[in-house]
Amino acid sequence: MISFFKKNFIDQLWHNFETLLEIENKYPNFEILPNSGVLISDHNNNKFLSKIEININKILNDGDESTSTSSKLLKDTEGMNWIHMKDPNSYDLLSSSYTIINALYNNNSINNIIGFALKFSIKNEELNDDIYLIYRMDIKSFYPFLPTSEIVGQKDEDKEDAFFNFLLINKITLEKNKRKWLGIWGIPF
């Protein structure tokens, strides 16, 4: 069967963000923490990326619909950049994150996006930690990540599984193949 109305990843991403906001409203022990980050490669292969800091600030701060989300470009030692966003309002944080990803997509910079990270606080019987939710651009899906130290490879797989199951029950689109759950050590928030 041919589908004439296929959702692209950007629509699916926003749908998942809306679902995360619904989960936060439904469960008092589930909190979207006030930081997010888009990891991009440091290739200035177009005009938009060559002036990324200026463009990000313009996108987030122009117009009546702007939020109070702050942003900063953080360079790492691996030739990558984090577009770090901070906002205590969960809706504004997710909206700003979506806006940045959409701007990169619309300015021929989608191939520069490695991934996206959000951090959550969860307090329940299975998970009493802060944990990341990673969106990997190449597979277009989310998965949990809980590093236990800065040493690459050290993570809490049991708590990642518990978070995965919680999000799956609550209808977040997740990567089911655990071999694709690549950690990102050194997330700057």
C-alpha positions as a Markdown table, in Angstrom:
| # | Residue | x | y | z |
|---|---|---|---|---|
| 1 | Met | 0.0 | 0.0 | 0.0 |
| 2 | Ile | 1.3 | 3.5 | -0.9 |
| 3 | Ser | 1.0 | 6.2 | 1.7 |
| 4 | Phe | 0.4 | 9.6 | 0.4 |
| 5 | Phe | 0.7 | 11.2 | 3.8 |
| 6 | Lys | 3.9 | 10.0 | 5.3 |
| 7 | Lys | 5.0 | 11.9 | 8.4 |
| 8 | Asn | 8.6 | 13.1 | 8.2 |
| 9 | Phe | 10.9 | 12.8 | 11.2 |
| 10 | Ile | 10.4 | 16.5 | 12.2 |
| 11 | Asp | 6.6 | 15.9 | 12.7 |
| 12 | Gln | 7.3 | 12.7 | 14.6 |
| 13 | Leu | 9.8 | 14.6 | 16.8 |
| 14 | Trp | 7.2 | 17.2 | 17.7 |
| 15 | His | 4.7 | 14.5 | 18.4 |
| 16 | Asn | 7.1 | 12.9 | 20.9 |
| 17 | Phe | 7.8 | 16.2 | 22.5 |
| 18 | Glu | 4.1 | 16.8 | 23.1 |
| 19 | Thr | 3.9 | 13.3 | 24.6 |
| 20 | Leu | 6.8 | 14.0 | 26.9 |
| 21 | Leu | 4.9 | 17.1 | 28.1 |
| 22 | Glu | 1.8 | 15.1 | 28.7 |
| 23 | Ile | 3.8 | 12.5 | 30.7 |
| 24 | Glu | 5.3 | 15.4 | 32.8 |
| 25 | Asn | 1.8 | 16.7 | 33.6 |
| 26 | Lys | 0.5 | 13.2 | 34.4 |
| 27 | Tyr | 3.3 | 11.9 | 36.7 |
| 28 | Pro | 4.5 | 14.2 | 39.5 |
| 29 | Asn | 7.7 | 12.2 | 39.8 |
| 30 | Phe | 8.7 | 12.7 | 36.2 |
| 31 | Glu | 10.4 | 16.0 | 35.4 |
| 32 | Ile | 11.9 | 17.4 | 32.2 |
| 33 | Leu | 15.1 | 19.1 | 33.5 |
| 34 | Pro | 15.8 | 22.7 | 32.1 |
| 35 | Asn | 18.6 | 21.8 | 29.7 |
| 36 | Ser | 18.8 | 20.3 | 26.3 |
| 37 | Gly | 21.4 | 20.1 | 23.6 |
| 38 | Val | 21.8 | 19.5 | 19.9 |
| 39 | Leu | 25.1 | 17.9 | 18.9 |
| 40 | Ile | 26.3 | 19.0 | 15.5 |
| 41 | Ser | 29.5 | 18.3 | 13.6 |
| 42 | Asp | 31.9 | 21.2 | 13.2 |
| 43 | His | 31.6 | 21.5 | 9.4 |
| 44 | Asn | 30.9 | 25.0 | 8.2 |
| 45 | Asn | 29.7 | 23.8 | 4.8 |
| 46 | Asn | 27.0 | 26.4 | 4.3 |
| 47 | Lys | 26.2 | 29.9 | 5.2 |
| 48 | Phe | 23.8 | 29.0 | 8.0 |
| 49 | Leu | 26.4 | 26.9 | 9.9 |
| 50 | Ser | 29.2 | 29.3 | 9.4 |
| 51 | Lys | 27.2 | 31.8 | 11.5 |
| 52 | Ile | 25.5 | 29.3 | 13.7 |
| 53 | Glu | 25.7 | 31.3 | 17.0 |
| 54 | Ile | 24.2 | 34.4 | 15.3 |
| 55 | Asn | 21.5 | 32.4 | 13.6 |
| 56 | Ile | 20.5 | 30.5 | 16.7 |
| 57 | Asn | 20.1 | 33.7 | 18.8 |
| 58 | Lys | 18.1 | 35.3 | 16.0 |
| 59 | Ile | 15.8 | 32.3 | 15.6 |
| 60 | Leu | 15.2 | 32.0 | 19.4 |
| 61 | Asn | 14.8 | 35.7 | 20.2 |
| 62 | Asp | 13.0 | 37.2 | 17.2 |
| 63 | Gly | 9.3 | 37.8 | 17.0 |
| 64 | Asp | 6.3 | 37.7 | 19.3 |
| 65 | Glu | 6.4 | 34.0 | 19.8 |
| 66 | Ser | 10.0 | 34.0 | 21.1 |
| 67 | Thr | 10.7 | 32.3 | 24.4 |
| 68 | Ser | 13.1 | 33.1 | 27.2 |
| 69 | Thr | 15.3 | 30.1 | 26.3 |
| 70 | Ser | 19.0 | 30.9 | 26.5 |
| 71 | Ser | 21.4 | 29.2 | 24.2 |
| 72 | Lys | 25.1 | 28.8 | 23.9 |
| 73 | Leu | 27.4 | 27.1 | 21.5 |
| 74 | Leu | 29.9 | 24.8 | 23.3 |
| 75 | Lys | 32.8 | 23.3 | 21.3 |
| 76 | Asp | 34.2 | 20.0 | 22.4 |
| 77 | Thr | 37.6 | 18.4 | 21.8 |
| 78 | Glu | 36.3 | 16.0 | 19.1 |
| 79 | Gly | 35.4 | 18.6 | 16.5 |
| 80 | Met | 31.8 | 18.7 | 17.5 |
| 81 | Asn | 29.6 | 21.5 | 18.9 |
| 82 | Trp | 26.7 | 21.4 | 21.4 |
| 83 | Ile | 23.9 | 23.9 | 20.9 |
| 84 | His | 23.1 | 24.1 | 24.6 |
| 85 | Met | 19.6 | 25.4 | 25.5 |
| 86 | Lys | 18.3 | 26.3 | 29.0 |
| 87 | Asp | 14.8 | 27.1 | 30.0 |
| 88 | Pro | 12.9 | 26.3 | 33.3 |
| 89 | Asn | 9.7 | 26.1 | 31.3 |
| 90 | Ser | 9.5 | 22.6 | 29.8 |
| 91 | Tyr | 7.2 | 23.6 | 26.9 |
| 92 | Asp | 9.5 | 26.5 | 25.9 |
| 93 | Leu | 12.6 | 24.3 | 26.2 |
| 94 | Leu | 11.1 | 21.6 | 23.9 |
| 95 | Ser | 9.7 | 24.2 | 21.5 |
| 96 | Ser | 13.1 | 26.0 | 21.2 |
| 97 | Ser | 14.9 | 22.6 | 20.7 |
| 98 | Tyr | 12.4 | 21.7 | 18.0 |
| 99 | Thr | 12.8 | 25.2 | 16.4 |
| 100 | Ile | 16.6 | 24.8 | 16.3 |
| 101 | Ile | 16.4 | 21.3 | 14.8 |
| 102 | Asn | 13.9 | 22.5 | 12.2 |
| 103 | Ala | 16.0 | 25.5 | 11.3 |
| 104 | Leu | 19.0 | 23.2 | 10.7 |
| 105 | Tyr | 16.8 | 20.9 | 8.6 |
| 106 | Asn | 15.5 | 23.8 | 6.5 |
| 107 | Asn | 18.9 | 25.3 | 6.0 |
| 108 | Asn | 20.5 | 22.2 | 4.5 |
| 109 | Ser | 22.3 | 21.3 | 7.7 |
| 110 | Ile | 20.4 | 18.2 | 8.7 |
| 111 | Asn | 23.4 | 16.0 | 7.9 |
| 112 | Asn | 25.4 | 18.0 | 10.5 |
| 113 | Ile | 23.1 | 16.9 | 13.3 |
| 114 | Ile | 24.5 | 14.0 | 15.2 |
| 115 | Gly | 21.9 | 13.8 | 17.9 |
| 116 | Phe | 19.9 | 15.6 | 20.5 |
| 117 | Ala | 19.8 | 15.1 | 24.3 |
| 118 | Leu | 17.3 | 15.8 | 27.0 |
| 119 | Lys | 17.7 | 15.2 | 30.7 |
| 120 | Phe | 15.0 | 14.0 | 33.1 |
| 121 | Ser | 14.6 | 13.4 | 36.8 |
| 122 | Ile | 12.5 | 10.4 | 37.7 |
| 123 | Lys | 11.7 | 9.3 | 41.2 |
| 124 | Asn | 10.0 | 5.9 | 41.4 |
| 125 | Glu | 10.7 | 2.4 | 42.7 |
| 126 | Glu | 12.7 | 1.3 | 39.7 |
| 127 | Leu | 14.5 | 4.5 | 38.8 |
| 128 | Asn | 15.5 | 7.3 | 41.3 |
| 129 | Asp | 18.0 | 9.2 | 39.1 |
| 130 | Asp | 18.5 | 11.8 | 36.5 |
| 131 | Ile | 18.7 | 10.2 | 33.1 |
| 132 | Tyr | 19.1 | 11.3 | 29.5 |
| 133 | Leu | 16.9 | 10.6 | 26.5 |
| 134 | Ile | 19.0 | 10.6 | 23.3 |
| 135 | Tyr | 17.6 | 11.2 | 19.8 |
| 136 | Arg | 20.0 | 9.8 | 17.2 |
| 137 | Met | 19.6 | 11.5 | 13.9 |
| 138 | Asp | 20.8 | 8.7 | 11.7 |
| 139 | Ile | 18.2 | 6.2 | 13.1 |
| 140 | Lys | 15.5 | 8.9 | 13.8 |
| 141 | Ser | 14.6 | 7.5 | 17.2 |
| 142 | Phe | 15.0 | 7.9 | 20.9 |
| 143 | Tyr | 16.7 | 5.7 | 23.5 |
| 144 | Pro | 17.7 | 6.1 | 27.2 |
| 145 | Phe | 21.2 | 6.8 | 28.4 |
| 146 | Leu | 22.5 | 6.8 | 32.0 |
| 147 | Pro | 26.3 | 7.0 | 32.3 |
| 148 | Thr | 27.7 | 6.0 | 35.7 |
| 149 | Ser | 31.0 | 7.8 | 35.2 |
| 150 | Glu | 32.9 | 9.8 | 32.6 |
| 151 | Ile | 34.7 | 6.6 | 31.5 |
| 152 | Val | 33.3 | 5.5 | 28.1 |
| 153 | Gly | 31.3 | 2.3 | 28.3 |
| 154 | Gln | 30.2 | 2.7 | 32.0 |
| 155 | Lys | 26.4 | 3.0 | 32.1 |
| 156 | Asp | 23.5 | 1.6 | 34.1 |
| 157 | Glu | 21.7 | -0.7 | 31.7 |
| 158 | Asp | 19.1 | -1.8 | 34.2 |
| 159 | Lys | 17.9 | 1.8 | 34.8 |
| 160 | Glu | 18.0 | 2.5 | 31.1 |
| 161 | Asp | 15.7 | -0.5 | 30.6 |
| 162 | Ala | 13.3 | 0.7 | 33.3 |
| 163 | Phe | 13.2 | 4.2 | 31.6 |
| 164 | Phe | 12.7 | 2.6 | 28.2 |
| 165 | Asn | 9.8 | 0.5 | 29.5 |
| 166 | Phe | 8.2 | 3.6 | 31.2 |
| 167 | Leu | 8.5 | 5.7 | 28.0 |
| 168 | Leu | 7.2 | 2.8 | 25.8 |
| 169 | Ile | 4.1 | 2.4 | 28.0 |
| 170 | Asn | 3.6 | 6.1 | 27.6 |
| 171 | Lys | 3.7 | 6.0 | 23.8 |
| 172 | Ile | 7.1 | 7.5 | 23.0 |
| 173 | Thr | 8.7 | 6.3 | 19.8 |
| 174 | Leu | 11.8 | 4.4 | 20.9 |
| 175 | Glu | 14.6 | 2.5 | 19.3 |
| 176 | Lys | 14.1 | -1.2 | 20.3 |
| 177 | Asn | 17.5 | -2.5 | 19.1 |
| 178 | Lys | 19.8 | -1.9 | 22.1 |
| 179 | Arg | 22.9 | -2.3 | 19.9 |
| 180 | Lys | 21.9 | 1.1 | 18.5 |
| 181 | Trp | 21.8 | 2.8 | 22.0 |
| 182 | Leu | 25.1 | 4.6 | 21.7 |
| 183 | Gly | 26.2 | 6.6 | 24.7 |
| 184 | Ile | 27.4 | 10.2 | 24.5 |
| 185 | Trp | 29.9 | 10.6 | 27.3 |
| 186 | Gly | 30.7 | 14.2 | 28.2 |
| 187 | Ile | 27.2 | 15.8 | 27.7 |
| 188 | Pro | 27.8 | 19.3 | 29.0 |
| 189 | Phe | 24.7 | 19.4 | 31.2 |
